[in-house]
Amino acid sequence: MKSDLLEKASEIVTDPLVLINLVSQRVRQLNSGRSPLIPVRPSMGVADIALTEIIEGKIQLVEKAKA
């Protein structure tokens, strides 16, 4: 995981725990066969892909309504 991507993504999702959970969930999706939402270079790992998707606004945090 590249630290510059982590810094940029943390400006968008400011809560570190939420960012970790969002990236973790997206990494699981990518590892299970979901297609990346961005053009991927061979040097990118799945965490880099997830962080770049957050930075580019391709995935966003959606808060659930409280019951």
Secondary structure, DSSP 8 states (H G I E B T S, - for coil): --HHHHHHHHHHS--HHHHHHHHHHHHHHHHTT---SS---TT--HHHHHHHHHHTTSS--------
